[in-house]
Amino acid sequence: MVDLGTLAPMIGGGMLALAGVALAFVLLIFVALYIYMALVLSTIAKKLKKGDIAWLAWVPIAQIAILPILAKKEWYWVFIMLIPIVNIVFAIIWTWNIFEQRKYPGVLSLVPLLSIIPLLGWLAGIAQLIIWGLVAWKDR
C-alpha cells in the first residue's frame, strides 16, 4: 500500500517542475515573436525609406510607435493607442496604409479580426505573422 504522506511531495514537485517548463516554453515563444516582429518592422521601415526610425522596432513600447510613423502620420498619433477599442481601429487603418505602401492589398490588415471566431483565432494569428513577413521581405 502506498503512503499518501510520502507521495504528495513528489506529486507537488512534479507539478511545480511541469509549471516551470510550461513557463519557460511560453517565454521562449514570446521572445521569438518579439524578435520576429522587430525584424519585420525594422525591415519595413528601411524599405519605406524611414531607416532613421528602424531602431524603434527593437524598443519594447516604441515598437507600437513605429506604426503611425510608417503610415505617414506624425509621431504623436501614437497616443491614440492608449484609448481602448479606438486603438484597434487606428492600428488597422495604419496597417492598411503600410501594406498598401508596400504594394500589398490593405484588406490583409483585417485578418486579425478573424481571431474573434474561436476556432480561427490561432490560424488568424499565424496568418498575420506570415502576412507581415511577406510585406517585409517580399517585394511586389
MIDRENRO-277337 format. One line per field, with one value per residue: residue in one letter; x, y, z of N, C-alpha, C, O in turn; residue number from 0. Coordinates in Angstrom, 3 decimals, padded with zeros to 6 digits. Atoms other than C-alpha are relative to their C-alpha. Layout:
# residues N
residuo [A|...] .
n_x [X|...] .
n_y [Y|...] .
n_z [Z|...] .
ca_x [X|...] .
ca_y [Y|...] .
ca_z [Z|...] .
c_x [X|...] .
c_y [Y|...] .
c_z [Z|...] .
o_x [X|...] .
o_y [Y|...] .
o_z [Z|...] .
num [NUM|...] .
This chain:
# residues 140
residuo [M|V|D|L|G|T|L|A|P|M|I|G|G|G|M|L|A|L|A|G|V|A|L|A|F|V|L|L|I|F|V|A|L|Y|I|Y|M|A|L|V|L|S|T|I|A|K|K|L|K|K|G|D|I|A|W|L|A|W|V|P|I|A|Q|I|A|I|L|P|I|L|A|K|K|E|W|Y|W|V|F|I|M|L|I|P|I|V|N|I|V|F|A|I|I|W|T|W|N|I|F|E|Q|R|K|Y|P|G|V|L|S|L|V|P|L|L|S|I|I|P|L|L|G|W|L|A|G|I|A|Q|L|I|I|W|G|L|V|A|W|K|D|R] .
n_x [000.843|-000.778|000.265|000.272|-000.849|-001.284|000.268|000.441|-001.085|-000.507|000.965|-000.108|-001.252|000.172|000.889|-000.776|-000.942|000.790|000.354|-001.223|-000.263|001.023|-000.340|-001.177|000.446|000.760|-000.966|-000.757|000.881|000.151|-001.244|-000.124|000.957|-000.473|-001.130|000.553|000.697|-000.994|-000.650|000.990|000.250|-001.203|-000.170|000.997|-000.418|-001.093|000.511|000.831|-000.941|000.070|-001.075|-000.408|000.820|000.033|-000.421|001.164|000.603|-000.655|000.316|001.292|001.212|-000.144|000.354|001.344|-000.102|-000.492|001.125|000.477|-001.068|-000.078|001.239|-000.104|000.644|-000.950|-000.329|000.899|001.184|-000.148|000.772|001.334|-000.069|000.368|001.463|000.487|000.831|-000.454|-001.347|000.115|000.416|-001.124|-001.042|000.412|-000.136|-001.424|-000.523|000.527|-000.835|-001.344|000.090|000.167|-001.272|-000.881|000.675|000.817|001.382|000.225|000.997|-000.716|-000.103|001.197|-000.145|000.074|001.384|000.518|-000.312|001.159|000.658|-000.823|-000.877|-000.889|-000.925|-001.402|-000.310|-000.089|-001.270|-001.079|000.131|-000.468|-001.463|-000.463|000.268|-001.007|-001.269|000.041|-000.052|-001.345|-001.114|000.298|000.342|000.978] .
n_y [-001.180|-001.222|-000.991|-001.285|-001.019|-000.082|-000.180|-001.364|-000.916|000.341|-000.498|-001.463|-000.374|000.251|-001.044|-001.235|000.125|-000.125|-001.412|-000.705|000.300|-000.705|-001.419|-000.189|000.138|-001.208|-001.086|000.198|-000.380|-001.449|-000.627|000.269|-000.869|-001.381|-000.175|000.069|-001.250|-001.075|000.119|-000.378|-001.444|-000.741|000.199|-000.831|-001.398|-000.260|000.052|-001.188|-001.121|-000.570|000.708|-000.696|000.431|001.471|000.462|000.013|001.333|000.842|-000.518|000.629|-000.788|-000.815|000.839|-000.424|-001.368|-000.007|000.162|-001.243|-000.649|000.696|-000.304|-001.417|-000.867|-000.584|000.922|-000.134|000.837|001.227|-000.118|000.535|001.418|000.109|000.015|001.333|000.219|-000.948|000.420|001.092|-000.603|-000.730|000.962|000.592|-001.043|-000.201|001.209|-000.050|-000.969|000.571|001.077|-000.583|-000.609|001.100|000.583|001.146|-000.440|-000.490|000.837|000.998|-000.501|000.424|001.402|000.216|-000.034|001.364|000.686|-000.004|001.283|000.890|000.963|-000.684|-000.859|000.404|-000.113|-001.427|-000.478|000.520|-000.663|-001.388|000.040|000.297|-001.196|-001.009|000.449|-000.243|-001.446|-000.472|000.563|000.314|-001.211|000.183] .
n_z [000.000|000.140|-001.036|000.636|-000.625|000.705|001.421|000.253|000.370|001.331|000.976|-000.040|000.664|001.428|000.541|000.021|001.115|001.223|000.128|000.387|001.409|000.771|-000.040|000.848|001.381|000.343|000.071|001.229|001.105|-000.073|000.456|001.435|000.695|-000.151|000.916|001.355|000.319|000.048|001.312|001.013|-000.031|000.394|001.439|000.676|-000.158|000.943|001.367|000.206|-000.109|-001.347|-000.685|-001.212|-001.134|-000.023|-001.328|-000.890|000.029|-001.007|-001.335|-000.295|000.143|001.208|001.141|000.389|000.507|001.371|000.929|000.628|000.762|001.281|000.726|000.397|-000.985|-000.947|-001.084|-001.145|000.204|-000.787|-001.240|000.239|-000.379|-001.415|-000.107|000.371|001.191|001.015|000.378|000.970|001.266|000.579|000.363|001.277|001.029|000.260|000.633|001.362|000.707|000.148|000.983|001.332|000.390|000.446|001.165|-000.398|-000.247|-001.354|-000.676|-000.814|-001.373|-000.730|-000.405|-001.450|-000.468|000.040|-001.259|-000.893|000.229|-000.823|000.661|000.935|-000.728|000.201|001.422|000.321|-000.539|000.841|001.305|-000.125|-000.042|001.356|000.813|-000.349|000.577|001.445|000.220|-000.308|000.754|001.395|000.745|001.080] .
ca_x [000.000|001.266|001.577|-000.041|002.110|005.264|003.637|002.198|005.561|006.664|003.468|003.760|007.375|006.447|003.639|005.987|008.560|005.870|004.728|008.337|008.794|005.499|006.554|009.941|008.214|005.812|008.693|010.676|007.704|007.209|010.873|010.856|007.723|009.173|012.395|010.441|008.202|011.198|012.941|009.751|009.101|012.719|012.875|009.640|010.929|014.091|012.141|009.782|012.847|012.357|015.658|016.294|013.460|014.129|015.754|012.353|011.262|013.662|012.429|009.531|006.912|008.262|007.535|003.933|005.016|006.524|003.105|001.776|005.156|005.305|001.707|002.862|001.343|003.032|004.665|002.159|-000.599|000.796|-001.089|-004.328|-003.138|-003.969|-007.708|-009.337|-011.150|-010.131|-006.571|-007.685|-009.375|-006.335|-003.913|-005.928|-006.020|-002.261|-001.524|-003.755|-001.732|001.601|000.508|-000.612|002.677|004.421|002.029|000.005|-003.804|-004.781|-007.611|-004.984|-004.859|-008.308|-007.046|-006.548|-010.279|-010.881|-009.445|-012.797|-014.077|-012.924|-011.546|-009.956|-008.033|-004.799|-004.962|-005.566|-002.554|-000.296|-001.663|-000.946|002.656|003.069|001.479|003.799|006.764|005.700|005.162|008.622|010.729|008.895|008.890|005.981] .
ca_y [000.000|003.468|006.018|009.258|011.249|010.379|010.510|014.043|015.912|014.019|014.918|018.552|018.727|017.207|019.699|022.555|021.281|020.982|024.551|025.740|024.011|025.472|028.958|028.598|027.470|030.421|032.817|031.335|031.745|035.339|036.246|034.588|036.512|039.762|039.321|038.349|041.440|043.686|042.346|042.778|046.352|047.466|045.946|047.662|050.963|050.675|049.752|052.700|054.956|055.560|053.954|056.618|055.184|051.483|051.174|051.888|048.385|046.961|049.087|047.319|050.076|052.127|049.185|050.379|053.968|052.959|052.150|055.712|056.943|054.257|055.145|058.727|060.216|062.399|060.629|061.979|059.867|057.011|058.382|057.243|053.723|054.475|054.597|051.149|049.958|053.133|051.798|048.690|050.797|053.028|050.089|048.538|051.840|052.324|048.711|049.073|052.129|050.360|047.308|049.485|051.404|048.047|047.202|044.611|044.668|046.726|044.324|041.919|044.175|042.852|039.287|039.744|040.442|036.788|035.879|036.711|033.459|030.786|028.149|030.693|032.523|030.556|030.434|034.191|034.833|032.622|034.123|037.633|036.715|035.277|038.366|040.713|038.608|038.786|042.541|042.964|040.645|040.040|042.992|043.380] .
ca_z [000.000|-000.932|001.835|000.617|003.032|001.095|-002.340|-002.034|-002.019|-005.127|-006.969|-005.855|-007.020|-010.361|-010.871|-009.983|-012.492|-015.161|-014.483|-014.780|-018.134|-019.398|-018.287|-019.986|-023.187|-023.172|-022.505|-025.399|-027.757|-026.574|-027.175|-030.614|-031.658|-030.326|-032.308|-035.441|-035.273|-034.539|-037.662|-039.707|-038.579|-038.953|-042.453|-043.476|-042.068|-044.165|-047.309|-046.817|-046.555|-042.838|-041.866|-039.245|-037.115|-037.781|-034.347|-032.730|-033.737|-031.136|-028.199|-026.416|-026.124|-029.007|-031.289|-031.290|-032.006|-035.317|-036.851|-037.251|-038.455|-041.145|-042.082|-042.787|-039.638|-037.040|-034.064|-031.541|-033.105|-031.038|-028.026|-029.650|-028.793|-025.141|-025.883|-025.806|-028.950|-030.788|-030.735|-032.645|-035.323|-035.799|-035.774|-038.611|-040.533|-040.152|-041.049|-044.125|-045.162|-044.589|-046.581|-049.499|-049.462|-049.879|-052.775|-050.854|-050.507|-047.485|-046.708|-045.331|-042.274|-041.328|-040.796|-037.018|-036.686|-037.555|-034.156|-032.549|-034.087|-031.625|-033.996|-036.324|-033.595|-033.876|-037.647|-037.850|-035.621|-037.700|-040.933|-039.655|-038.866|-042.364|-043.950|-042.023|-043.144|-046.783|-046.565|-045.074|-047.218|-050.496|-052.853|-055.262] .
c_x [000.893|-000.426|-000.160|000.853|001.338|-000.198|-000.339|001.143|000.570|-000.930|000.079|001.251|-000.090|-000.866|000.738|001.000|-000.727|-000.396|001.217|000.347|-001.002|000.306|001.195|-000.378|-000.747|000.943|000.827|-000.822|-000.157|001.242|000.174|-000.937|000.425|001.132|-000.487|-000.665|000.964|000.733|-000.939|-000.159|001.230|000.272|-000.982|000.388|001.110|-000.516|-000.923|000.807|-000.157|001.065|000.444|-000.836|-000.053|000.377|-001.169|-000.655|000.583|-000.266|-001.423|-001.245|000.036|-000.335|-001.394|000.052|000.448|-001.154|-000.504|001.065|000.136|-001.238|-000.076|-000.818|001.099|000.185|-001.004|-001.313|000.081|-000.824|-001.439|-000.047|-000.349|-001.513|-000.515|-000.983|000.397|001.391|-000.024|-000.340|001.179|001.147|-000.337|000.155|001.472|000.616|-000.456|000.887|001.394|-000.005|-000.127|001.274|000.979|-000.623|-000.719|-001.422|-000.192|-000.957|000.662|000.157|-001.206|000.090|-000.049|-001.420|-000.638|000.245|-001.153|-000.839|000.861|000.955|000.985|001.063|001.457|000.404|000.147|001.319|001.183|-000.031|000.528|001.527|000.577|-000.182|001.031|001.362|000.065|000.130|001.421|001.032|-000.283|-000.465|-000.974|000.143] .
c_y [001.249|000.978|001.368|001.119|000.141|000.259|001.454|000.960|-000.289|000.532|001.523|000.482|-000.194|001.065|001.338|-000.012|000.171|001.457|000.818|-000.209|000.740|001.498|000.307|-000.071|001.246|001.194|-000.082|000.409|001.523|000.710|-000.198|000.901|001.465|000.286|000.005|001.320|001.191|-000.024|000.461|001.518|000.811|-000.153|000.860|001.474|000.350|000.033|001.171|001.280|000.773|-000.670|000.655|-000.394|-001.527|-000.547|-000.055|-001.383|-000.908|000.457|-000.445|000.859|000.822|-000.794|000.361|001.378|000.048|-000.085|001.319|000.697|-000.651|000.266|001.473|000.931|000.579|-000.951|000.058|-000.766|-001.286|000.059|-000.491|-001.479|-000.206|-000.092|-001.362|000.043|000.957|-000.404|-001.125|000.567|000.708|-000.923|-000.652|001.014|000.199|-001.206|-000.064|000.901|-000.572|-001.101|000.561|000.694|-001.057|-000.785|-001.318|000.492|000.401|-000.863|-001.096|000.456|-000.384|-001.443|-000.182|000.026|-001.387|-000.753|000.053|-001.260|-001.064|-000.930|000.651|000.856|-000.312|000.167|001.457|000.585|-000.441|000.677|001.426|000.060|-000.248|001.224|001.086|-000.377|000.238|001.491|000.520|-000.489|-000.349|001.262|-000.338|001.090] .
c_z [000.000|001.075|-000.679|000.573|-000.699|-001.490|-000.344|-000.341|-001.387|-001.080|-000.070|-000.710|-001.499|-000.656|-000.097|-001.157|-001.336|-000.242|-000.433|-001.470|-000.887|-000.053|-000.895|-001.480|-000.465|-000.138|-001.288|-001.227|-000.054|-000.548|-001.508|-000.806|000.058|-000.984|-001.448|-000.382|-000.042|-001.347|-001.112|-000.046|-000.406|-001.495|-000.784|000.089|-000.990|-001.433|-000.321|000.173|001.306|000.864|001.291|001.213|000.126|001.372|000.978|000.075|001.081|001.433|000.349|-000.197|-001.281|-001.252|-000.514|-000.654|-001.455|-001.011|-000.597|-000.836|-001.374|-000.863|-000.389|000.896|000.896|001.174|001.140|-000.172|000.813|001.284|-000.158|000.409|001.476|000.203|-000.453|-001.173|-001.131|-000.479|-001.036|-001.378|-000.665|-000.378|-001.337|-001.132|-000.365|-000.693|-001.457|-000.862|-000.272|-001.057|-001.414|-000.477|-000.511|-001.157|000.310|000.248|001.465|000.793|000.843|001.446|000.844|000.512|001.515|000.558|-000.025|001.302|000.997|-000.187|000.654|-000.749|-000.964|000.693|-000.243|-001.454|-000.422|000.507|-000.840|-001.369|000.065|000.058|-001.390|-000.895|000.292|-000.591|-001.500|-000.315|000.229|-001.023|-001.454|-000.704|-001.117|-001.016] .
o_x [001.909|-001.614|000.785|001.098|001.890|000.718|000.001|000.999|000.980|-000.470|000.044|001.206|000.431|-000.578|000.558|001.191|-000.223|-000.343|001.089|000.749|-000.623|000.171|001.196|000.139|-000.505|000.776|001.093|-000.303|-000.109|001.117|000.590|-000.537|000.250|001.128|-000.039|-000.390|000.759|000.965|-000.523|-000.062|001.106|000.742|-000.607|000.249|001.091|-000.084|-001.080|000.248|-000.042|000.826|000.976|-000.422|-000.783|-000.095|-001.113|-001.297|-000.037|000.117|-002.354|-002.101|-001.002|-000.558|-001.668|-000.739|000.268|-001.007|-000.579|000.744|000.296|-001.177|-001.142|-001.385|002.236|-000.687|-001.234|-002.083|-000.932|-001.193|-002.113|-001.120|-000.514|-001.974|-000.345|-001.725|000.547|001.713|000.839|000.238|001.414|001.825|000.552|000.621|001.816|001.439|000.317|001.283|001.914|000.886|000.515|001.577|001.814|-000.123|-000.821|-001.616|000.166|-000.900|000.030|000.397|-001.186|-000.784|-000.678|-001.670|-001.620|-000.356|-001.097|-001.668|002.016|002.142|002.000|001.937|002.238|001.495|001.015|001.939|002.085|001.012|001.183|002.134|001.575|000.702|001.568|002.091|001.087|000.867|001.870|001.864|000.646|-001.543|-000.868|-000.591] .
o_y [001.304|001.202|001.876|002.117|001.239|000.741|001.922|001.732|000.632|001.056|002.098|001.469|000.611|001.523|002.091|001.005|000.832|001.934|001.743|000.729|001.292|002.124|001.307|000.692|001.744|002.007|000.938|001.061|002.119|001.648|000.724|001.450|002.208|001.317|000.822|001.864|002.121|001.024|001.173|002.120|001.822|000.789|001.493|002.213|001.423|000.871|001.535|002.367|001.998|-000.972|-000.014|-000.149|-002.051|-001.618|-000.798|-001.721|-001.908|-000.229|-000.164|000.459|001.068|-000.212|000.264|001.672|001.066|000.358|001.435|001.338|000.039|000.185|001.969|001.916|000.107|-001.781|-000.951|-000.889|-001.958|-000.983|-000.764|-002.031|-001.345|-000.369|-001.729|001.012|000.529|-000.253|-001.178|000.159|000.535|-000.675|-000.872|000.662|000.274|-001.060|-000.450|000.534|-000.440|-001.154|000.063|000.668|-000.782|-001.847|-002.195|001.663|-000.344|-000.892|-001.649|-000.362|-000.212|-001.887|-001.138|-000.537|-001.633|-001.800|-000.616|-001.590|-001.238|-000.955|000.047|001.408|000.580|000.652|001.784|001.405|000.349|001.048|001.888|000.959|000.363|001.555|001.693|000.486|000.688|001.882|001.432|000.299|-000.675|001.783|-001.380|001.113] .
o_z [000.693|001.304|-001.282|-000.105|-000.757|-002.156|-001.430|-001.289|-002.094|-002.095|-001.158|-001.443|-002.271|-001.761|-001.054|-001.822|-002.244|-001.375|-001.235|-002.158|-001.920|-001.105|-001.614|-002.296|-001.564|-001.048|-001.923|-002.134|-001.130|-001.335|-002.210|-001.832|-000.908|-001.657|-002.253|-001.451|-000.822|-001.951|-002.026|-001.115|-001.098|-002.132|-001.771|-000.886|-001.594|-002.225|-001.486|000.321|001.340|002.033|002.177|002.346|000.967|001.755|001.957|001.070|001.442|002.380|-000.406|-000.986|-001.896|-002.313|-001.710|-001.550|-002.124|-002.151|-001.820|-001.837|-002.381|-002.090|-000.756|000.422|000.894|001.433|001.806|000.781|001.008|001.827|000.835|000.654|001.912|001.310|-001.615|-001.335|-002.276|-001.658|-001.912|-002.385|-001.861|-001.375|-002.159|-002.215|-001.544|-001.596|-002.334|-001.968|-001.380|-001.904|-002.339|-001.670|-001.373|-001.527|-000.548|000.574|002.377|002.023|001.743|002.334|002.063|001.257|001.967|001.623|000.676|001.539|002.029|000.661|000.265|-000.423|-001.311|000.026|-000.576|-001.753|-001.231|-000.171|-001.119|-001.908|-000.869|-000.523|-001.770|-001.686|-000.635|-001.079|-002.020|-001.220|-000.466|-001.474|-002.193|-000.416|-001.764|-002.004] .
num [0|1|2|3|4|5|6|7|8|9|10|11|12|13|14|15|16|17|18|19|20|21|22|23|24|25|26|27|28|29|30|31|32|33|34|35|36|37|38|39|40|41|42|43|44|45|46|47|48|49|50|51|52|53|54|55|56|57|58|59|60|61|62|63|64|65|66|67|68|69|70|71|72|73|74|75|76|77|78|79|80|81|82|83|84|85|86|87|88|89|90|91|92|93|94|95|96|97|98|99|100|101|102|103|104|105|106|107|108|109|110|111|112|113|114|115|116|117|118|119|120|121|122|123|124|125|126|127|128|129|130|131|132|133|134|135|136|137|138|139] .
